[in-house]
Every structure is written in C-alpha cells, then in structure tokens.
Amino acid sequence: MIAEDSPAEELAPIAKAVHDLLVLPVTMRSKQKRGVRVERGEVIDLAYTGPVLEQVLAENRVIRTVPHTGKYAHIPVVVAPIRNRTGDAVAAIGVVDVVGTVDLGALFADSPRVLEQIKAHPRYPLKRDEE
C-alpha cells in the first residue's frame, strides 16, 4: 500500500510499470519522502522531486501544465494525486503530456487529405471485427 511516507524504493515498481505501459518518462513521490524518476526503461533517480509533484501534493488535484523549473521545464506534464481512503493525497505520479506536445492544428490541417486516402483504400470501410 502506498502511504505518505513510502520511500522511492517502494514506489519504483509502480512508476516503472506505468512507464512500461506508456513508454513515457514517469515521476512519482510520496508526500513525506522524495521519489523516483523513470526514463528509457530505467529507474534513473531515487531521490526525485519536482515542482508539479509538490504542487499536486499540496493541492490534492490533477494538474496539467508546462513547468518553468525542474527536470521537465518547458515540457507539458500531467500529474495526479494518489489518495488514501479518506481522499487525502499521499503521493503523486506524473508523466510527460504527449497530447500537450502535439500541434493539433498542424495535425488536423492535413485531415481532409488523410481521410480521402483512407476512403480510397480498397478495404475501406473496415468490417466491424477489423476496427
């Protein structure tokens, strides 16, 4: 069980699992102790903290932002609290916000052309079991 005094060594397997699922940098810390940073499949820091992790612990809410300081300065991140049974934040976990790094305008600028290419494909429309 994650508690407000869980050390980085106890948080590392959880952060590593989230990293393995998302293939994104993951940070995690408990309320009372510094935590862990995982990148490129490896735990690279067992004494990590960051400004957004600390803010989430203080405010007990999900925060999507671009930090101005810290290891991930100028990179969009999303950090969420991990709460105990009474709803208090006991830890926080964060990832690089991939959606925040995508230029949606540029992505959808080519949308009509992409849709036409899909529709021109011989297997369009896909059968229900191929979706």
Secondary structure by P-SEA (a helix, b strand, c coil): ccccccccccaaaaaaaaaaacccbbbbbcccccccccccccccccccccaaaaaaaaacccccccccccccccbbbbbbbbcccccccccccccccccccccccccccaaaaaaaaaaaccccccccccc
